[in-house]
Amino acid sequence: KRARHLGALFLHLLMKHSILSIIAATLTSVAASAAVVSGVVRDSSGAPLAGVPVSDGFRVVQTDASGHYRIETDKAAGLVFVSTPSGYAPSAANANLPLFWRLVTSPSDEDETADFVLDKVDDSRFAFIAFADNQISNRPGEVACFNSTTVPDINATLDSLRAGGYAPFMIALGDQAHDCYWKSNRYGLQEAYSDLRKLNAPLYSVMGNHDNDNTAMNDFDAAAEWRRNLGPNYYSFNKGGVHFVVLDNIEIVDGSPQLSDDGECVYKNRLTPGQLEWLRQDLALVADKNRPLVVAMHAPLYYFPGGAKTYYLENAQELIDALDGFRDVRVLSGHTHVSYASQSADGRIYENNYGAVCGSWWLNARVDLGNDNNICRDGTPSGYAVWKWTDGEFSDYYKSTGLPAGVQFRAYDMNMVELDGAEVAPEYAAGREKTNEVMVNVWGYGPGWSVEMFENGKALSVERQRARDPLFLLSCPIPYMAAGNKLIGTVRPVYTMHLFTAKASAADTPVEIRVADRCGNVYSSVVKRPQPMSLSMH
C-alpha cells in the first residue's frame, strides 16, 4: 500500500510539474511573440504628461510621472493611440484630422517607439457639430451637392460658434463613403475625406457599415483600410471635463462577400467582445461619473419610438452594463436616415438618432425630380446637430442645411394637402374628407419636448400621430414614380412618430404653433390658413 501511495504521489507531482512546465512554456512563447511599444507623451513645451491613457485597441495603460508608457502588444491593429485629456489637443494633424494615433509598422515581435505631443488648449467652453450619413459615392451630382450645400453651411456655423467664444470640433457619425462604389466609382475613404477636409474644424470620425471594405472576409479585416488611413475604429478623447467615446457597432459577418447580393457589406448591429473589453478599461479611468459621458456610434442603441422592440443594437444590454455608474450619458447615432430621440427608463441615457446629410441618398441631386429638396424619408431636412458646452451644461439643436437655426418644424394646413400619388400616399388624396387639421413635423422631438397649438389664443387638443410626411412624398417618391421609375427602398416613405395634429374650428383661422425643446428653447410660428402646400415650403 505504501509503495502504491508513493507511486501515486510521484505520478501526481510529475503531472503537476508537466502542467506547470507547459504553462510556463506557453507564457514564455506568448511573451516572446509579443512586442513592446513604448514612448513618451509630452506637451508642446516638452513637459511630460502623466496619467494619459494609451491603447493598442485591446489593452489600456497610462503614462507614468515622466510621461512614459509601455504596452505589450502583438500589434494586431497596427497602431497605438492616446485618449487626449481635457485641456489638450494633438499637435499633429492631417488637414482637419487630429493625429492622436500612430501606426506601428515593424514586425509583430519587434519593439517599437511611438511618441505623442499634445498642445495646451482652452476647451472649457467648447462646441461640436455632429453629422451622419453623408454617404457620398460619386454618382452624378452627389459631390457637387455636398460641396455646394453642406460644406458652406457647416463652415458658416463653425464661424458663428468661434465668434461666440466656443472652440468647435466635429464628429462624423459614420457612412462617410459607400462601400459598393469604392472601386466602380473610384471613390473610397480617401476620396470621401478629401471632400470632408473642406470643413474648417477638427474632425473625429465614427466608422459606419459603408466605411468597411466589402471585399474582406471578416470584421477585423474589413476595418483594415480605415485603420491605415483614419486611425482606430474605436477610441476616446476628452473636452472640457467631458469624456467622449467613439464606438464601432457594426460587425461584418464572416464570408460577407459571398453572402452579399448588392455589393454592400453584410453586417450585424453589435459591439465585438474585444471592443467591449477595451471600453470597460477606458471607462474605468474616468474619475467623475457624474459629469456627462458622450457616446458616438453609427447604429442607434434604441429602436424607433412605437416600434416592435426596445433596442436596435443587438447586444445593447452589454453596452448599458458597461455604462453602469454614469449618471448622464448622451448617445449620438445615425444609420437610419431618419430622426428620433429616446431615453432610458431611469433617465440616465438619452439618445439622439440624427437624419442623414444625404437625405434620401442624394436622390434629388442625382435625378431631376423638378425640385432640389434634400430631405429624409421621415421629412427631416438634410442637416446636422449643434452642441454647446457652456458653464458645465450642454445645449443642442438640429440645424437644417440652408435654413435658419430657428427652423425646427414644418407645418401643414391639411385642408390644402392634396397629393396625386395613390400608390404611395392614399391618405392624402384629393377626394378625402377635410377636417380643418393642422399637422406639424417636429423632427427633433423626444422626451422633454412639448408641442402646443392655439387658435385665436385658445389651446387646441394636440395628438401625436404615426404618419408620413407630405413634403417628402411630394418631393421624392411621387415625381420619381411619375418619371417611370419603380419605387425602391431608398425612395419609399416611412412612418414616423414626430408628427402632431390639432383640429381648428374653421378653415380660415390662423393657428399658432409653439414647440419647446428639452433645453428650454421655444420655437413658434403662425400658420395663416388657408396655407397652400408647395415644394418650396420649409
matplotlib code that plots the C-alpha trace (Angstrom):
import matplotlib.pyplot as plt

x = [0.0, 2.8, 4.5, 1.3, 0.8, 4.3, 3.9, 0.6, 2.3, 5.2, 2.8, 0.8, 4.0, 5.2, 1.9, 1.8, 5.4, 4.5, 1.4, 3.4, 6.1, 3.5, 2.0, 5.5, 6.4, 3.2, 3.7, 7.3, 6.1, 3.4, 6.0, 8.4, 5.9, 4.6, 6.5, 6.7, 5.6, 6.7, 7.1, 6.6, 3.6, 4.7, 3.1, 4.5, 6.9, 8.5, 6.9, 5.9, 2.2, 1.3, -1.8, -2.6, -4.3, -2.6, -4.0, -3.4, -7.1, -7.1, -5.2, -5.2, -2.2, -1.4, 1.7, 3.8, 5.1, 7.8, 5.2, 6.4, 4.2, 4.9, 2.4, 2.9, 1.2, 1.1, 0.3, -2.8, -4.5, -1.3, -1.4, -1.4, -3.4, -3.9, -7.0, -6.3, -7.0, -9.1, -7.1, -5.0, -5.3, -2.9, -0.1, -0.1, -3.0, -3.7, -5.6, -8.6, -8.0, -6.3, -3.4, -3.9, -2.7, 0.5, 0.9, 3.2, 4.7, 7.6, 7.2, 4.9, 7.7, 9.9, 9.8, 8.8, 8.6, 5.7, 5.8, 3.0, 3.0, -0.1, -0.8, -2.3, -5.7, -8.6, -11.6, -13.6, -16.1, -16.5, -19.0, -19.2, -21.2, -22.4, -23.5, -24.4, -24.5, -23.2, -22.6, -21.1, -20.5, -19.5, -22.7, -23.7, -24.5, -23.6, -20.2, -21.2, -24.3, -22.3, -19.7, -22.2, -24.7, -23.4, -19.8, -20.6, -23.5, -21.3, -18.4, -20.7, -22.0, -18.4, -17.5, -20.6, -19.5, -16.0, -17.4, -19.5, -16.3, -16.6, -13.8, -15.6, -14.9, -16.9, -18.0, -18.9, -21.3, -20.5, -21.1, -18.8, -18.4, -20.4, -18.6, -20.2, -19.0, -15.4, -14.0, -16.6, -16.8, -13.2, -14.5, -13.4, -12.4, -9.5, -11.7, -14.5, -12.1, -10.7, -14.1, -14.5, -11.2, -13.0, -14.8, -12.9, -12.6, -11.0, -13.0, -13.4, -14.8, -17.2, -17.0, -20.2, -21.3, -20.5, -17.0, -15.9, -14.1, -16.7, -14.1, -12.9, -13.9, -14.3, -15.0, -11.4, -10.0, -12.9, -11.7, -8.1, -8.4, -10.0, -7.2, -4.4, -5.8, -8.0, -6.7, -8.5, -12.2, -12.9, -11.2, -11.9, -10.9, -11.8, -13.0, -13.7, -14.0, -16.4, -15.4, -16.2, -16.2, -16.3, -17.5, -17.7, -21.0, -21.0, -19.8, -19.2, -20.2, -17.7, -17.8, -19.6, -18.6, -20.2, -23.4, -24.0, -26.4, -25.8, -22.1, -22.5, -21.1, -23.3, -23.3, -24.9, -25.5, -23.4, -20.2, -17.4, -16.3, -12.8, -14.2, -16.4, -13.4, -11.5, -14.5, -14.6, -10.9, -11.3, -14.3, -12.7, -10.2, -13.0, -12.9, -16.1, -19.0, -21.5, -20.2, -21.7, -20.4, -20.9, -21.0, -20.8, -21.6, -23.2, -26.2, -28.5, -28.9, -32.6, -35.2, -37.7, -40.4, -43.5, -41.5, -41.9, -38.8, -36.7, -33.2, -31.7, -28.3, -28.2, -26.1, -27.5, -27.5, -23.8, -23.2, -25.7, -23.9, -20.6, -22.1, -23.2, -22.4, -22.5, -25.4, -25.7, -25.0, -25.6, -25.7, -25.3, -26.1, -27.1, -27.5, -31.3, -31.6, -34.4, -34.6, -35.8, -34.9, -35.1, -34.4, -33.8, -36.4, -34.2, -33.4, -29.6, -29.2, -30.6, -30.1, -30.4, -30.5, -30.0, -31.3, -28.8, -26.8, -27.5, -31.3, -32.7, -29.3, -28.8, -31.8, -32.7, -29.1, -28.8, -32.3, -34.2, -37.4, -38.2, -37.0, -33.9, -35.3, -32.7, -34.9, -35.0, -37.8, -39.4, -39.4, -36.3, -34.3, -30.7, -28.7, -26.6, -26.7, -25.0, -23.9, -22.6, -20.9, -21.4, -20.8, -20.9, -24.2, -25.0, -27.5, -28.2, -30.3, -30.6, -29.5, -31.2, -28.9, -29.8, -32.3, -32.1, -31.2, -34.6, -36.5, -37.2, -40.5, -42.7, -46.4, -49.2, -52.7, -54.1, -57.1, -54.7, -52.7, -53.8, -51.3, -51.7, -49.9, -52.4, -49.8, -47.7, -50.0, -53.6, -54.1, -53.6, -55.7, -57.7, -61.1, -60.8, -62.8, -61.2, -61.4, -59.5, -56.5, -53.0, -50.2, -46.6, -43.5, -41.1, -38.0, -36.0, -38.9, -38.1, -38.5, -38.6, -40.2, -43.7, -45.9, -48.8, -51.2, -53.5, -56.5, -57.3, -55.5, -57.4, -55.4, -56.2, -56.0, -52.8, -52.3, -49.2, -49.5, -47.8, -47.9, -45.9, -44.5, -46.4, -43.4, -41.2, -43.9, -44.3, -40.5, -39.3, -41.5, -44.3, -42.2, -39.8, -42.6, -44.2, -41.0, -41.5, -39.3, -40.1, -40.4, -37.3, -36.4, -34.3, -37.3, -40.0, -41.6, -41.6, -44.0, -42.7, -43.9, -42.7, -45.9, -48.6, -52.1, -54.8, -58.2, -59.2, -62.9, -62.8, -60.8, -59.5, -58.4, -54.7, -53.1, -50.1, -47.6, -45.2, -42.5, -40.3, -37.2, -35.7, -33.1, -35.9, -35.8, -39.2, -39.8, -43.0, -44.8, -48.2, -50.0, -52.0, -54.7, -55.6, -51.9, -51.1, -48.7, -45.7, -42.3, -40.7, -42.1, -39.6]
y = [0.0, 2.4, 1.7, 2.3, 5.6, 6.7, 5.8, 7.8, 10.7, 10.6, 10.5, 13.5, 15.5, 14.6, 15.6, 18.8, 19.6, 18.9, 21.1, 23.9, 23.5, 23.7, 26.8, 28.4, 27.4, 28.9, 32.2, 32.3, 31.7, 34.5, 36.8, 36.0, 36.6, 39.9, 43.1, 46.2, 49.5, 52.4, 56.1, 59.4, 61.7, 65.4, 68.8, 71.1, 72.7, 69.3, 68.8, 65.2, 64.4, 61.8, 59.7, 59.8, 56.6, 54.8, 51.8, 49.4, 48.8, 45.8, 47.0, 50.4, 51.7, 55.1, 57.2, 57.5, 60.6, 61.1, 60.7, 57.3, 54.4, 50.7, 48.3, 44.7, 44.1, 41.8, 44.9, 43.3, 46.6, 48.1, 51.2, 52.8, 55.8, 58.2, 59.4, 63.1, 64.7, 67.8, 71.0, 69.3, 68.5, 66.6, 68.8, 66.9, 66.7, 65.6, 68.6, 68.6, 65.1, 65.1, 62.6, 61.1, 57.8, 56.3, 53.4, 50.7, 49.0, 46.9, 43.1, 42.0, 40.6, 43.7, 46.5, 49.9, 53.5, 55.9, 59.3, 61.8, 65.6, 67.5, 71.2, 73.0, 74.4, 76.1, 73.8, 74.9, 76.4, 74.1, 73.2, 70.4, 69.6, 66.0, 64.8, 61.4, 59.6, 61.9, 58.6, 60.1, 57.5, 59.8, 59.2, 62.2, 65.3, 64.0, 65.5, 68.8, 69.0, 68.2, 70.8, 73.5, 73.0, 71.1, 72.3, 76.1, 75.6, 73.8, 76.2, 79.2, 77.6, 76.9, 80.6, 81.6, 79.3, 80.8, 84.3, 83.3, 82.2, 78.5, 76.1, 73.9, 70.5, 67.9, 64.3, 62.4, 59.6, 57.1, 56.2, 58.9, 56.7, 54.0, 50.6, 49.1, 52.2, 52.4, 50.7, 51.2, 54.9, 55.3, 57.0, 55.3, 56.5, 58.6, 60.4, 60.9, 62.5, 64.8, 66.4, 66.3, 68.1, 71.2, 71.5, 74.0, 72.3, 69.2, 66.1, 63.0, 60.0, 57.1, 54.1, 53.1, 49.9, 51.6, 52.5, 48.9, 47.1, 45.0, 42.5, 41.5, 38.1, 39.1, 42.1, 42.8, 42.8, 44.9, 47.8, 47.5, 50.2, 52.5, 51.9, 52.5, 55.8, 57.2, 55.5, 53.4, 52.4, 52.9, 55.4, 58.1, 61.8, 64.5, 68.1, 70.5, 67.7, 65.7, 62.2, 61.2, 57.6, 56.7, 53.1, 50.9, 49.0, 47.4, 43.8, 42.5, 38.8, 36.1, 35.5, 38.7, 39.0, 35.6, 36.5, 40.0, 40.3, 44.1, 44.5, 46.0, 44.5, 42.1, 43.1, 42.9, 45.9, 44.9, 45.6, 42.9, 41.4, 42.9, 46.3, 46.0, 44.9, 47.9, 50.1, 48.8, 49.5, 53.0, 53.9, 52.6, 55.5, 58.2, 59.7, 61.7, 59.6, 62.4, 64.5, 63.9, 61.0, 61.3, 58.0, 58.4, 55.4, 54.7, 52.4, 53.5, 52.0, 52.3, 51.2, 53.6, 55.1, 53.0, 50.1, 46.4, 46.2, 48.3, 48.1, 48.5, 47.3, 43.5, 43.4, 46.6, 45.3, 44.7, 48.3, 49.5, 47.4, 48.9, 52.4, 51.5, 54.2, 57.1, 59.4, 61.4, 59.5, 61.2, 58.8, 60.2, 58.0, 57.9, 55.0, 55.1, 58.2, 59.4, 61.4, 60.3, 60.6, 58.0, 57.8, 55.0, 54.3, 55.6, 58.8, 58.2, 57.6, 59.9, 59.2, 61.4, 59.5, 62.0, 62.2, 61.9, 64.7, 62.9, 63.0, 60.2, 59.2, 62.4, 61.5, 65.0, 65.7, 62.6, 62.6, 65.5, 65.5, 69.1, 70.2, 70.2, 69.3, 67.1, 65.5, 62.3, 59.8, 60.9, 64.5, 65.6, 68.1, 67.3, 68.8, 68.3, 68.8, 71.6, 71.0, 73.7, 73.2, 76.3, 76.7, 72.9, 72.4, 71.0, 72.5, 71.3, 71.8, 70.5, 72.8, 72.2, 72.8, 76.1, 77.1, 79.4, 77.7, 78.6, 76.3, 73.3, 72.1, 72.2, 72.9, 71.8, 73.1, 69.7, 71.1, 72.2, 69.0, 67.0, 64.6, 62.8, 59.6, 56.9, 54.1, 55.9, 58.5, 57.4, 59.1, 62.5, 62.0, 65.0, 63.5, 62.7, 64.5, 67.7, 68.4, 71.7, 69.9, 71.4, 68.9, 69.6, 67.7, 68.2, 66.2, 66.8, 65.7, 63.5, 63.1, 66.5, 68.3, 69.7, 70.7, 73.2, 74.8, 77.7, 79.1, 82.7, 82.3, 79.1, 76.0, 73.1, 69.4, 68.1, 64.5, 62.6, 60.7, 57.8, 59.1, 60.0, 63.4, 65.1, 67.2, 64.1, 62.4, 65.4, 65.9, 62.4, 59.3, 60.9, 62.6, 59.6, 57.2, 59.7, 59.6, 55.9, 54.6, 51.7, 52.6, 51.3, 51.3, 54.4, 56.4, 54.7, 56.9, 55.8, 56.3, 58.5, 59.4, 63.0, 64.3, 66.1, 67.2, 69.5, 70.4, 74.0, 75.2, 76.7, 76.5, 80.1, 80.9, 81.3, 78.6, 79.4, 76.6, 76.5, 73.9, 73.7, 71.5, 69.9, 72.7, 75.2, 76.8, 77.7, 77.9, 79.4, 80.1, 81.0, 79.1, 81.7, 79.5, 78.6, 77.8, 76.2, 73.3, 73.7, 72.3, 75.5, 75.2, 74.6]
z = [0.0, 0.9, -2.4, -4.3, -2.3, -3.1, -6.7, -6.9, -5.2, -7.6, -10.6, -9.2, -8.8, -12.2, -13.8, -11.8, -12.9, -16.5, -16.4, -14.8, -17.4, -20.2, -18.7, -18.3, -21.8, -23.1, -21.3, -22.5, -26.0, -25.7, -24.2, -26.9, -29.7, -28.2, -28.7, -26.5, -27.9, -25.7, -25.8, -24.1, -24.1, -23.7, -24.2, -26.9, -24.4, -23.8, -20.3, -19.6, -19.2, -16.5, -16.4, -20.1, -21.4, -24.2, -26.0, -28.8, -29.2, -26.7, -23.6, -22.0, -20.0, -18.5, -18.7, -15.6, -13.8, -16.5, -19.3, -20.3, -21.3, -22.1, -23.6, -24.6, -27.8, -30.9, -33.0, -34.4, -35.0, -36.4, -34.3, -30.8, -29.7, -26.8, -25.2, -25.2, -21.8, -21.3, -21.9, -24.6, -28.3, -30.7, -32.1, -35.3, -37.8, -41.3, -42.6, -40.2, -38.8, -35.4, -35.3, -31.8, -33.2, -34.6, -37.0, -35.8, -38.8, -37.8, -37.4, -34.6, -32.5, -32.7, -30.1, -31.4, -30.2, -30.7, -29.0, -28.8, -28.5, -27.2, -27.4, -24.4, -25.3, -23.6, -24.1, -21.1, -23.5, -26.5, -29.2, -31.7, -34.8, -35.3, -38.7, -40.0, -43.3, -45.9, -47.8, -51.0, -53.7, -56.6, -58.5, -60.7, -58.6, -55.2, -54.7, -56.2, -53.9, -50.8, -51.6, -52.6, -49.7, -46.7, -46.7, -46.7, -44.3, -41.7, -42.2, -41.6, -38.4, -37.2, -37.8, -35.8, -32.9, -32.9, -32.9, -29.8, -27.9, -28.5, -29.6, -32.2, -33.5, -35.4, -35.1, -38.3, -37.2, -39.9, -43.6, -44.9, -48.0, -49.7, -49.8, -53.0, -55.0, -53.7, -56.8, -59.5, -58.9, -57.7, -54.5, -51.3, -47.9, -49.1, -51.7, -49.3, -46.8, -49.5, -49.5, -45.7, -45.3, -46.7, -43.4, -41.2, -37.8, -36.2, -37.3, -35.2, -37.1, -36.4, -38.6, -40.4, -42.2, -45.6, -44.4, -44.3, -47.1, -48.9, -50.2, -46.7, -45.3, -41.6, -39.4, -38.3, -41.9, -43.1, -40.9, -42.0, -44.7, -42.1, -39.6, -42.1, -43.2, -40.4, -37.2, -34.7, -35.3, -31.6, -29.2, -26.7, -26.0, -23.5, -23.9, -21.0, -18.5, -20.7, -21.8, -25.4, -26.5, -30.2, -30.9, -34.0, -33.5, -37.0, -37.1, -40.6, -40.7, -41.8, -45.5, -46.2, -49.9, -50.6, -48.8, -50.3, -53.1, -53.7, -53.3, -49.8, -46.6, -44.7, -41.0, -37.6, -35.4, -32.4, -30.5, -30.6, -27.3, -27.7, -28.1, -25.1, -23.0, -24.3, -23.4, -19.8, -19.4, -20.8, -18.7, -15.5, -15.8, -15.8, -12.3, -12.2, -13.4, -12.6, -15.5, -18.9, -21.0, -24.8, -26.8, -30.5, -32.7, -36.1, -35.5, -32.7, -29.3, -29.1, -31.7, -33.3, -31.0, -31.3, -32.8, -32.0, -29.8, -27.4, -28.8, -32.2, -31.1, -30.8, -27.6, -26.2, -22.6, -22.7, -23.6, -21.0, -18.4, -19.4, -18.8, -15.3, -12.8, -15.2, -14.4, -17.6, -20.9, -24.2, -27.2, -30.7, -33.7, -37.3, -39.8, -40.1, -42.3, -40.0, -36.8, -33.4, -29.7, -26.9, -23.2, -20.8, -18.1, -15.4, -17.3, -17.4, -21.1, -23.8, -27.4, -30.5, -33.7, -36.5, -40.0, -42.9, -44.6, -47.8, -47.2, -49.3, -50.6, -52.6, -54.7, -55.8, -56.7, -58.8, -60.5, -62.0, -60.0, -60.5, -57.1, -55.0, -51.6, -49.9, -47.4, -45.4, -45.7, -42.5, -43.6, -41.7, -43.8, -44.6, -41.7, -38.6, -34.8, -33.0, -29.4, -27.0, -23.6, -21.5, -17.8, -17.3, -19.2, -22.7, -25.1, -28.6, -31.7, -35.2, -38.0, -41.3, -44.3, -46.0, -43.3, -40.3, -37.0, -35.6, -38.1, -36.0, -37.5, -40.6, -40.5, -42.9, -43.4, -44.1, -45.9, -48.6, -48.8, -51.9, -53.4, -56.7, -55.8, -54.9, -54.7, -52.1, -50.5, -50.5, -47.1, -48.7, -51.8, -53.1, -52.5, -48.8, -46.1, -44.8, -41.0, -40.6, -39.3, -38.9, -38.9, -37.6, -38.3, -35.3, -36.4, -33.2, -30.9, -28.0, -24.2, -22.6, -25.6, -25.9, -28.9, -28.4, -30.9, -30.4, -32.4, -31.6, -28.3, -27.3, -26.8, -29.1, -28.3, -29.8, -30.7, -31.6, -34.9, -36.6, -40.2, -43.2, -44.2, -47.1, -48.3, -48.7, -50.7, -52.9, -53.3, -53.9, -54.5, -56.4, -59.1, -59.1, -60.0, -62.3, -64.3, -64.8, -62.0, -59.8, -56.1, -54.3, -50.6, -50.6, -52.0, -50.1, -47.4, -43.8, -40.9, -38.1, -34.6, -34.7, -36.4, -34.4, -35.3, -34.0, -35.3, -35.7, -35.6, -39.1, -42.3, -42.4, -38.8, -38.0, -35.8, -33.7, -33.0, -30.1, -29.8, -26.7, -26.7, -23.6, -23.3, -22.7, -26.2, -27.6, -31.3, -32.6, -35.9, -37.1, -39.9, -41.8, -43.2, -45.9, -46.4, -49.8, -49.9, -52.2, -52.9, -51.6, -48.1, -45.3]

ax = plt.figure().add_subplot(projection="3d")
ax.plot(x, y, z, "-o")
ax.set_aspect("equal")
plt.show()
